[in-house]
């Protein structure tokens, strides 16, 4: 009960009502907005800080819900998380000196990155995801590894964060599910403390995302005219069949950098994410694909580290 009360106090300190941006009052089983009186329940250790999902999120929510519910549950150790090829690549850009304030994992999923942060950097991460099924599984993984976290079920682009409240935002392929990525990045900037960090990984327009990824998870390239063609094919012709995780967009590096600088971020690093990719759908030629994907024309992911100045 003491841990639960402390976690609720942290949430009240950092977060606000997504409906009216009013202050929240915390109780053991719910949060209540002191202004509009909206009630946000707390069930099984998960705080449901949700308003109505936006139209572009609904497709993704439905797809991810099916994926999480269909996945076979298994034990995950800290060593498993640390050996994850994505996490190994991300850790090269994460320093203890950057971990000032609270760490918020946007679109946390099963929370493997947060688990590593909890153990390696001594933080109590805040995991946010629109899927309660994912957060329940993350809770189980944290319990298996004797780690603590705070779990919030919400739309990460809702105005749930107080101004200048968060020290570190981490996003691994979650911001691309929203059509207006600029507004999402502006919201995060407003919510960061001075010198607060944003580390995000976003799909990048490349020959890989334009071809292979179309059958792996679907992808809408943010390129004039090309975007409209791919949207028509995926949404109208194929009825979202190949959008396996919902509506998601890949971006040009130059556009993301322009948006970030225009908002006020200072870019510390921006470049292709170099890591070991699996290419599960390829029946042969995986080694060749791995060597080719390191080239900028083929590299599918962009990693950006930026701070609020």
C-alpha positions, -999 to 999 in steps of 0.1 A, spaced: 0 0 0 29 24 8 45 19 -26 11 24 -43 5 57 -24 40 69 -33 35 61 -69 2 79 -70 18 110 -54 45 109 -82 18 107 -109 -1 136 -93 31 156 -92 40 150 -129 7 145 -147 -26 163 -153 -61 157 -166 -60 149 -204 -95 165 -208 -90 199 -193 -53 200 -182 -65 205 -146 -47 193 -114 -53 157 -103 -61 145 -68 -49 110 -59 -68 82 -41 -60 45 -38 -85 34 -64 -87 65 -87 -75 99 -97 -100 128 -99 -95 161 -117 -101 189 -93 -114 211 -121 -137 191 -144 -142 162 -119 -133 136 -145 -125 103 -128 -95 81 -138 -96 46 -123 -66 27 -109 -70 -11 -116 -45 -37 -107 -17 -12 -103 -24 5 -137 -36 41 -138 -61 47 -167 -54 82 -178 -73 80 -211 -96 103 -229 -112 92 -262 -86 79 -287 -80 100 -318 -90 85 -351 -55 77 -363 -48 58 -331 -79 35 -331 -66 13 -359 -32 9 -341 -49 2 -308 -70 -26 -322 -40 -42 -340 -17 -40 -310 -44 -53 -286 -47 -85 -308 -10 -89 -309 -5 -86 -272 -34 -109 -264 -22 -136 -289 14 -136 -277 25 -166 -257 35 -154 -223 71 -163 -212 95 -154 -185 119 -126 -194 151 -119 -174 172 -88 -172 198 -106 -193 172 -113 -220 164 -76 -221 200 -65 -222 207 -89 -251 178 -75 -272 194 -61 -303 174 -29 -302 182 -23 -266 219 -29 -271 218 -3 -299 199 22 -278 222 19 -248 251 33 -267 233 67 -266 221 65 -230 243 79 -202 237 81 -164 245 118 -165 215 123 -188 191 106 -164 181 136 -144 145 137 -132 119 111 -141 123 86 -169 91 82 -191 89 53 -216 65 63 -243 47 34 -259 65 11 -235 50 -22 -246 64 -50 -225 88 -25 -208 121 -42 -216 139 -8 -221 124 4 -188 135 -27 -170 171 -21 -181 169 15 -171 155 5 -137 184 -19 -130 213 -1 -148 205 35 -138 186 30 -106 154 47 -118 117 40 -112 105 43 -148 71 54 -158 57 32 -185 30 46 -207 11 26 -233 -24 26 -248 -26 -11 -243 -35 -23 -208 -26 -59 -219 10 -48 -226 12 -30 -193 -1 -61 -174 27 -81 -191 52 -54 -182 41 -56 -146 47 -93 -146 82 -90 -161 92 -63 -136 79 -85 -107 100 -114 -121 131 -92 -120 124 -75 -86 121 -41 -103 97 -12 -97 78 8 -123 47 31 -126 22 20 -152 -1 44 -170 -26 35 -197 -30 66 -219 -25 81 -254 10 95 -253 0 125 -274 -27 136 -250 -17 166 -229 -13 144 -198 21 158 -188 25 190 -167 47 217 -181 85 213 -174 79 182 -154 97 153 -171 135 148 -172 138 121 -199 114 109 -226 122 77 -244 103 65 -275 111 34 -294 90 34 -326 58 49 -310 56 85 -323 51 73 -359 16 61 -351 3 96 -350 -4 117 -381 7 150 -365 41 142 -353 50 178 -349 23 184 -323 35 153 -304 71 166 -304 59 201 -293 39 185 -264 70 166 -253 92 197 -255 67 217 -234 67 189 -208 105 185 -205 125 202 -178 153 225 -188 181 204 -203 157 175 -203 163 147 -228 144 131 -257 157 99 -272 135 87 -300 137 61 -327 115 66 -358 111 47 -390 131 64 -418 121 65 -455 145 41 -472 145 14 -498 139 -11 -469 108 7 -456 95 12 -491 97 -25 -499 104 -52 -473 86 -33 -445 54 -31 -466 49 -68 -460 64 -70 -425 44 -43 -407 32 -18 -433 45 17 -436 33 50 -450 63 70 -464 60 107 -456 69 119 -491 46 141 -511 24 121 -536 41 88 -526 23 91 -492 -11 95 -508 -5 65 -531 6 42 -502 -23 54 -480 -47 46 -508 -32 11 -513 -30 2 -476 -63 17 -464 -86 14 -494 -73 -15 -515 -58 -38 -489 -81 -27 -461 -52 -24 -436 -43 -61 -441 -5 -52 -443 -7 -25 -416 0 -52 -390 5 -27 -362 -18 0 -375 -13 33 -393 24 42 -390 46 66 -409 83 67 -420 100 101 -422 129 117 -439 158 125 -416 158 161 -429 122 166 -420 125 153 -384 155 175 -378 137 206 -392 107 200 -370 129 195 -339 150 226 -345 118 246 -353 103 237 -319 135 246 -301 153 213 -294 190 211 -295 200 180 -315 228 161 -299 228 132 -323 208 123 -354 216 93 -376 208 58 -388 204 32 -361 232 7 -366 221 -27 -352 216 -64 -360 183 -68 -379 166 -102 -380 148 -102 -415 125 -129 -403 105 -129 -436 134 -136 -458 138 -173 -467 175 -168 -476 201 -140 -480 198 -127 -445 236 -121 -442 236 -101 -474 205 -81 -463 223 -73 -430 253 -59 -448 232 -39 -472 209 -24 -445 239 -5 -430 239 18 -461 220 51 -457 198 42 -486 186 10 -469 188 18 -432 152 17 -419 155 35 -385 165 70 -374 177 76 -339 176 111 -326 189 124 -292 179 160 -284 175 182 -254 155 212 -243 175 244 -241 
